[in-house]
């Protein structure tokens, strides 16, 4: 297996190496993965499905250090912001009725990770999380945008969407890495992480079964769905990896390692727009690196 230059760059970045921008750009230019990610999505950006296609591509690119320096990525970021930003949060329809918990959080996170510098716009997404993201069952959400409770099935009813909580806590965590925290951020983050831990990372409270079958599947990067790898990484960033409620999830990940010592990517995301980092059901360099980093191997 040949390691893609983008993965070489990510490993060096994660080790804390000082990386010259020219060297980084050289690796990005040589990367087959980056070049595939930069192919223009087929969907037109003025359409609902089209702006989501650009969102997915940018989410994937945000996992690769220095990708924000690429001119096309910068253009796509500006396009995404122009289509989704509102003063109250990020909306798939460009108005307050299209603000969904998971997408508001994912757009906020990708902007933070990719190096976008307009803090005021980033804080629109963060403030929506602080003010409206539920982190416990039985609490009415005071947000009045209509799509949250109708068009997409209601991700903020009395039982908040688990993925919405996960994605929102990731946004708050990434914000704290780049900017100063606050009492409101710390409080919301503590509440959300405890909500996740109450579910033992991945289980329904009622039955102990997985919240959804895909939550125990290996995939990377992450779309609007989440899995053990993403959630445990979130908890580790917040010094909760050693909480006893993480043990079962960690064991499931360990058991998925094959005899060749590699993990496999088990799920492909939206096939029309998503670019897989690893081939399905074959030894995966990206997924194995991310899991080994999580497990401190």
C-alpha positions in Angstrom: 0.0 0.0 0.0 1.3 3.4 -1.0 0.6 6.3 1.5 -1.0 9.3 -0.1 1.0 12.5 0.4 -2.0 14.1 2.1 -1.8 11.4 4.8 2.0 12.0 5.1 1.2 15.7 5.7 -1.4 14.9 8.3 0.9 12.7 10.3 3.6 15.3 10.3 1.2 18.0 11.3 -0.3 15.8 14.1 3.3 15.2 15.4 3.7 18.9 15.8 6.4 19.3 13.1 7.1 22.7 11.8 5.9 22.5 8.2 7.0 25.0 5.5 4.0 26.2 3.5 5.9 25.4 0.3 6.5 21.8 1.4 2.8 21.5 2.5 1.6 22.8 -0.9 3.9 20.4 -2.7 2.4 17.5 -0.8 -1.1 18.7 -1.5 -0.3 19.1 -5.2 1.0 15.5 -5.4 -2.0 14.1 -3.5 -4.3 12.0 -5.6 -6.9 12.3 -2.9 -6.8 16.1 -2.8 -7.0 16.3 -6.6 -10.1 14.1 -6.5 -11.6 16.2 -3.8 -11.1 19.3 -5.8 -13.1 18.1 -8.8 -16.1 20.3 -9.1 -19.3 18.6 -7.7 -21.9 17.9 -10.4 -24.7 19.5 -8.5 -25.3 23.2 -9.2 -24.6 25.3 -6.0 -27.7 27.4 -6.3 -29.8 24.2 -5.6 -30.3 22.8 -2.1 -28.6 19.5 -3.0 -25.8 21.4 -4.6 -24.8 23.5 -1.6 -24.8 20.3 0.4 -22.4 18.8 -2.1 -19.9 21.6 -1.5 -20.4 21.3 2.2 -19.4 17.6 2.0 -16.3 18.3 0.0 -15.2 21.0 2.4 -15.8 18.8 5.4 -13.5 16.2 3.8 -10.9 18.8 2.9 -10.9 20.2 6.4 -9.4 16.9 7.6 -6.3 17.6 5.6 -3.9 20.2 7.0 -3.2 23.3 4.9 -6.0 22.6 2.5 -7.4 26.0 3.3 -4.5 27.6 1.4 -5.8 26.2 -1.9 -7.5 28.9 -4.0 -10.3 26.6 -5.1 -11.0 25.7 -1.4 -11.1 29.3 -0.5 -13.6 30.0 -3.3 -15.8 27.1 -2.2 -15.7 28.3 1.4 -16.9 31.8 0.3 -19.6 30.1 -1.8 -20.8 28.0 1.1 -20.9 31.0 3.5 -22.7 33.1 0.9 -25.4 30.4 0.6 -25.7 29.3 4.2 -24.7 32.1 6.6 -27.4 34.0 8.6 -26.8 36.1 11.7 -28.5 33.4 13.7 -26.5 30.4 12.4 -25.8 28.4 9.2 -28.8 27.4 7.2 -29.1 25.1 4.2 -31.8 27.3 2.8 -30.2 30.6 3.5 -32.8 31.6 6.0 -33.6 30.8 9.6 -36.1 28.0 8.6 -33.2 26.0 7.2 -31.0 25.9 10.3 -30.5 22.3 11.3 -28.5 21.3 14.4 -26.1 18.9 12.6 -25.4 21.1 9.6 -25.0 24.3 11.6 -22.4 22.5 13.7 -20.7 20.8 10.7 -20.3 24.1 8.8 -19.0 25.8 11.9 -16.5 23.1 12.6 -15.2 22.9 9.0 -14.6 26.7 9.1 -12.7 26.4 12.3 -10.6 23.5 11.1 -9.8 24.9 7.7 -8.6 28.2 9.1 -11.4 30.6 8.2 -10.7 33.8 10.0 -14.0 35.7 10.2 -14.7 35.1 13.9 -18.0 36.9 13.9 -19.5 34.5 11.3 -18.1 31.5 13.1 -19.6 32.7 16.3 -23.1 32.8 14.7 -22.9 29.0 14.5 -21.4 28.8 18.0 -24.1 31.0 19.5 -26.9 29.0 18.0 -25.4 25.9 19.7 -25.2 27.7 23.1 -28.7 29.2 22.9 -30.7 26.4 21.3 -28.9 23.0 21.2 -30.7 20.7 23.7 -28.4 18.4 25.7 -31.0 16.5 27.8 -34.2 14.7 27.2 -37.6 16.3 28.0 -36.5 19.9 27.4 -38.4 22.0 24.9 -36.2 23.8 22.3 -37.0 27.5 22.0 -35.8 27.8 18.4 -38.6 28.6 16.1 -37.2 27.8 12.7 -39.7 25.5 11.0 -37.4 22.9 9.4 -36.1 21.6 12.7 -39.4 20.2 13.6 -41.0 19.4 10.3 -39.2 19.0 7.0 -36.3 16.9 8.4 -38.2 14.9 11.0 -37.6 17.0 14.0 -34.0 17.0 15.2 -34.8 19.2 18.2 -37.9 17.7 19.8 -38.0 16.7 23.5 -35.4 14.0 22.7 -32.6 15.8 20.8 -31.0 14.1 17.8 -27.9 12.3 19.2 -25.9 13.2 16.1 -26.8 16.9 16.5 -25.4 16.8 20.1 -22.2 15.1 19.0 -21.6 17.5 16.1 -22.4 20.5 18.2 -20.0 19.4 21.0 -17.3 19.0 18.3 -17.9 22.6 17.2 -17.5 23.9 20.7 -14.3 21.8 21.2 -12.8 23.1 17.9 -13.7 26.7 18.9 -11.9 26.3 22.2 -8.8 25.1 20.3 -8.6 28.3 18.2 -10.2 31.0 20.5 -10.8 31.8 24.1 -13.5 29.8 25.8 -16.3 31.2 28.0 -18.5 30.2 30.8 -21.4 29.6 28.3 -19.3 27.4 26.0 -17.8 25.4 28.9 -21.2 24.9 30.5 -22.9 23.7 27.2 -19.9 21.5 26.4 -20.0 19.8 29.8 -23.7 19.2 29.5 -23.4 17.8 26.0 -20.5 15.5 26.8 -22.3 14.1 29.8 -25.4 13.4 27.6 -23.1 11.4 25.3 -21.5 9.5 28.1 -25.0 8.7 29.6 -25.5 6.7 26.4 -22.2 4.9 26.9 -21.0 6.7 23.7 -23.3 4.8 21.3 -26.3 3.1 23.1 -30.0 3.7 23.4 -30.9 4.5 26.9 -34.0 2.2 26.7 -32.4 -1.0 25.3 -28.7 -0.7 25.4 -28.6 -1.4 21.6 -26.7 0.9 19.2 -28.5 4.2 18.5 -28.2 3.3 14.8 -26.4 0.4 13.1 -24.0 2.8 11.4 -22.7 4.2 14.7 -20.6 1.1 15.2 -19.3 1.0 11.7 -15.9 2.3 10.7 -15.8 5.3 8.4 -13.7 8.4 8.1 -14.2 11.3 7.4 -17.7 11.9 8.9 -20.9 13.2 7.3 -24.0 14.1 9.3 -23.8 10.7 10.9 -21.2 9.8 13.5 -19.5 6.7 14.8 -17.4 5.4 17.6 -14.2 6.8 16.2 -15.5 10.4 15.9 -17.3 10.3 19.3 -14.4 8.8 21.2 -12.0 11.3 19.6 -14.3 14.1 20.8 -14.3 12.7 24.3 -10.5 12.2 24.3 -10.0 15.9 23.3 -12.0 16.8 26.4 -10.0 14.4 28.7 -12.9 11.9 29.1 -11.4 9.0 27.1 -10.7 7.1 30.4 -14.2 7.5 31.7 -15.5 4.0 32.4 -18.5 4.6 30.1 -16.2 4.6 27.1 -14.8 1.1 27.7 -17.3 -0.9 25.6 -17.0 1.5 22.7 -13.2 1.2 22.8 -13.3 -2.6 22.9 -15.6 -2.7 19.9 -13.1 -0.6 18.0 -10.2 -2.8 19.1 -12.0 -6.0 18.0 -12.5 -4.6 14.5 -8.7 -4.8 13.9 -7.9 -7.6 11.4 -5.0 -10.1 11.5 -2.9 -7.8 9.3 -3.2 -5.2 12.1 -5.2 -2.8 9.9 -8.8 -1.6 10.2 -11.2 -1.4 7.3 -13.6 1.3 6.2 -17.0 -0.3 6.3 -19.4 2.4 5.1 -19.3 4.7 2.1 -21.1 8.0 2.5 -23.2 9.9 -0.1 -21.9 8.2 -3.3 -22.8 11.1 -5.6 -20.6 13.6 -3.9 -18.4 11.9 -1.3 -14.8 10.8 -2.0 -13.7 7.8 0.0 -10.4 8.2 1.8 -9.9 4.4 1.9 -11.3 1.6 -0.3 -14.2 -0.2 1.3 -13.4 -3.5 3.2 -9.7 -3.4 2.4 -6.8 -2.5 4.7 -7.3 1.3 5.2 -4.3 3.6 5.8 -6.5 6.6 6.9 -8.9 4.7 9.1 -6.1 2.7 10.7 -4.1 5.9 11.4 -7.0 7.6 13.0 -7.8 4.7 15.2 -4.2 4.0 16.2 -3.9 7.7 17.2 -7.1 7.4 19.3 -5.8 4.3 21.0 -2.3 5.8 21.5 -0.6 3.1 19.5 
